[in-house]
Amino acid sequence: MMARLDAFLQLGSTQGCSDIHLALGVPPLLRMYGELIPIKYRDLDAEELTGLLRDIVTDSQWATFMAGTDLDFS
C-alpha cells in the first residue's frame, strides 16, 4: 500500500526540492534553493497530519516525536 505522503514526495522530487516540511496549520512546504514554498493544498489539521506521519514512521519514531522531539529522517 502506498503512503498518502507519496504524492507530496513525488511532487518534491519532480520540482527538484531537497526537503518536505509538514507542520500543523499550514500546507506542506517544499524546500527549493533554500526557500520554503507552500504546496497548493489546504492547511494541515491535526488529524490529517497525524495520519500522514503515522503512515511512514515506526512505533519507536512516533514515540520520539510524541515526546516532543523533532523527527528528522529520509
trRosetta pair geometry for C-beta under 8 A, 3 or more apart (Angstrom, degrees):
i j d omega theta_ij theta_ji phi_ij phi_ji
2 6 5.0 -49 174 1 107 155
3 6 5.2 129 70 -32 75 91
3 52 7.8 84 169 -156 103 58
3 55 4.2 132 -139 140 97 124
3 56 5.1 44 -131 -68 159 96
4 7 7.2 -34 174 12 52 103
4 51 6.9 16 37 131 147 103
4 52 5.8 -100 82 -108 111 72
4 55 5.8 170 22 -29 86 170
5 8 5.5 -56 -169 41 62 111
5 9 6.0 62 136 -23 84 105
5 52 5.1 102 -71 -164 100 93
5 55 6.2 174 -5 78 104 129
5 56 5.8 -38 28 -34 144 138
6 9 5.4 -57 -144 40 37 113
6 10 6.0 38 158 -21 70 104
7 10 5.9 -52 -145 36 29 110
7 11 6.5 31 153 -19 62 106
8 11 5.7 -53 -149 36 32 113
8 12 6.3 33 153 -19 65 106
8 20 5.6 106 143 -149 113 151
8 28 5.1 -58 -135 142 139 170
8 39 6.6 -89 -127 -54 95 167
9 12 5.7 -54 -147 37 31 112
9 13 6.3 31 154 -19 65 107
9 20 6.6 -96 -90 -15 60 152
10 13 5.7 -54 -146 37 31 112
10 14 6.2 33 155 -20 65 107
11 14 5.7 -56 -147 37 29 112
11 15 6.2 18 158 -10 65 112
11 30 7.3 -107 116 -77 100 137
11 39 6.7 76 113 -121 153 125
12 15 5.9 -64 -144 44 27 105
12 17 4.0 -80 -162 57 84 124
12 19 7.7 -96 -162 104 141 16
12 20 5.0 -94 -66 -65 155 107
12 30 5.1 -174 -109 -124 90 110
13 16 7.8 40 179 -69 29 27
13 17 7.4 -73 -58 44 24 82
15 30 6.1 25 81 171 146 158
15 32 6.3 -69 139 -90 112 132
16 32 6.7 78 89 -131 82 100
17 20 6.9 82 117 -65 137 71
17 30 4.2 -87 -110 -176 158 104
17 31 5.6 119 -170 66 98 53
17 32 4.8 -68 -103 -75 82 82
17 37 8.0 -125 -103 43 125 110
18 31 5.1 -57 60 94 88 108
18 32 7.4 155 8 -96 79 37
19 30 7.4 153 84 -160 54 45
19 31 3.9 26 51 25 96 127
20 28 6.0 -7 -173 -179 102 112
20 29 7.1 148 -162 79 52 51
20 30 6.0 -24 -105 -102 69 61
20 31 7.5 -132 -67 7 25 83
21 28 7.0 153 76 -165 51 61
21 29 4.2 -16 59 63 103 106
21 30 7.8 -158 19 -69 80 16
21 31 6.7 82 -20 -40 106 98
21 36 6.3 -28 28 -132 140 120
22 28 5.6 -24 -96 -113 75 83
22 29 7.8 -167 -70 25 31 77
22 44 6.4 32 -166 -5 87 171
22 49 6.1 152 161 -138 113 95
22 52 6.4 -152 -145 102 157 141
22 53 7.1 -172 97 -65 150 97
23 26 5.3 20 78 43 100 109
23 29 7.5 7 15 3 104 115
23 44 7.1 143 83 53 36 125
23 49 7.7 -20 159 -123 11 141
24 44 6.1 -104 -119 95 36 97
24 45 7.3 35 -150 -153 82 24
24 46 6.1 17 -126 -82 120 66
24 49 5.6 -80 -86 -15 72 166
25 43 5.4 -15 -174 -180 33 123
25 44 7.0 -40 3 65 21 69
25 45 7.8 63 -74 -100 49 45
26 29 6.8 6 127 -42 123 107
26 38 6.8 -111 171 -112 99 117
26 43 5.6 -38 -103 -133 13 87
26 44 6.8 -10 66 24 42 89
27 38 4.6 85 68 -169 113 105
27 39 5.2 -137 147 62 118 75
27 40 7.3 -19 179 -137 166 8
27 41 4.4 138 -149 70 117 83
27 42 6.4 153 -94 92 95 18
27 43 5.8 -80 -52 -90 62 42
27 44 6.8 124 -118 -23 29 82
28 38 7.4 125 81 -153 42 61
28 39 4.7 7 74 20 92 127
28 41 6.0 19 24 55 92 142
28 44 7.0 78 -51 -43 68 124
29 36 4.4 6 174 -173 131 103
29 37 6.5 141 -161 65 74 33
29 38 5.5 -45 -101 -93 75 53
29 39 7.1 -144 -89 -8 23 80
30 36 7.3 147 73 -154 36 53
30 37 5.0 -28 63 64 90 92
30 38 7.9 147 17 -114 76 6
30 39 6.3 92 -21 -59 102 89
31 34 7.1 -2 -176 -122 95 11
31 35 7.1 158 -151 76 57 32
31 36 5.7 -30 -93 -93 68 64
31 37 7.7 155 -96 16 19 78
32 35 6.0 -30 69 63 70 84
32 37 5.5 -11 22 5 114 127
38 41 7.7 -140 167 38 88 79
44 48 5.2 -135 -153 89 77 114
44 49 4.4 90 156 -64 123 97
44 52 7.5 -58 -139 8 133 141
45 48 5.2 84 53 16 73 102
45 49 6.9 -148 89 -5 31 95
46 49 6.0 -61 -142 41 25 109
46 50 6.1 27 160 -20 64 110
47 50 5.9 -56 -147 36 25 111
47 51 6.4 25 155 -18 61 109
48 51 5.7 -56 -149 37 31 112
48 52 6.4 32 155 -20 66 105
49 52 5.8 -53 -148 34 31 111
49 53 6.4 22 158 -12 64 109
50 53 6.1 -64 -149 42 28 106
50 54 5.9 24 159 -19 68 113
51 54 5.9 -55 -135 38 27 108
51 55 6.5 37 160 -30 60 103
52 55 6.1 -56 -162 22 26 115
52 56 7.5 -13 157 7 58 110
53 56 6.6 -87 -160 46 34 91
53 57 5.7 -3 168 -1 78 122
53 62 7.4 128 136 -107 108 89
53 65 7.2 -154 172 137 143 172
54 57 6.6 -67 -119 43 28 94
54 62 6.7 43 -109 -102 72 132
57 61 3.9 -125 -171 91 107 126
57 62 5.1 136 109 -57 125 80
57 65 7.0 -5 178 -8 170 139
57 71 7.0 6 -115 161 141 154
57 73 7.7 126 -109 40 91 147
58 61 4.7 98 50 7 77 100
58 62 6.9 -137 95 -5 41 87
59 62 5.6 -54 -148 36 32 115
59 63 6.4 36 153 -22 65 103
60 63 5.7 -51 -149 32 31 112
60 64 6.6 33 151 -18 63 103
61 64 5.6 -53 -152 35 34 114
61 65 6.3 34 151 -18 66 106
61 71 5.8 91 -178 -148 94 134
61 73 6.9 -37 -133 -22 139 152
62 65 5.6 -55 -148 38 32 112
62 66 6.1 28 155 -16 67 110
63 66 5.8 -56 -141 41 28 109
63 67 6.3 35 154 -27 62 106
64 67 5.7 -56 -153 29 28 115
64 69 5.2 -61 170 64 81 123
64 71 6.0 118 99 -91 108 103
65 69 6.6 -99 -100 69 28 72
65 70 7.8 3 -119 -167 72 17
65 71 4.3 -36 -83 -31 101 133
